[in-house]
Amino acid sequence: MDLSRKEQVEMLNHYFFSTKEALNVLQISRQNFYSLIYRNKITRIKKDGAVLFFKDEILERLNKQPMLRTKYRPFESDGNLETECESLEEVNHNAFKE
């Protein structure tokens, strides 16, 4: 199975996020992100100098965020989970465009 360079890059973009992309999608601090990695909530794939994260795992975490924020940080939530979910769907949709 010989793939061209372009096909290889497309495949990587389809299945993986870089650290910067994952941070942009999740909209969390770098410190929080690395805490998730340390606590094995997010899998880090490291090969030499490259660090990648499974795209489906990051998007799954994104889908859980409104519920987790309501559960663990109720003082920050206005209690309107529907609004948070609607904005989440928009972010999810934009993540697949790229």
Disulfide bonds with the S-S distance in Angstrom:
none
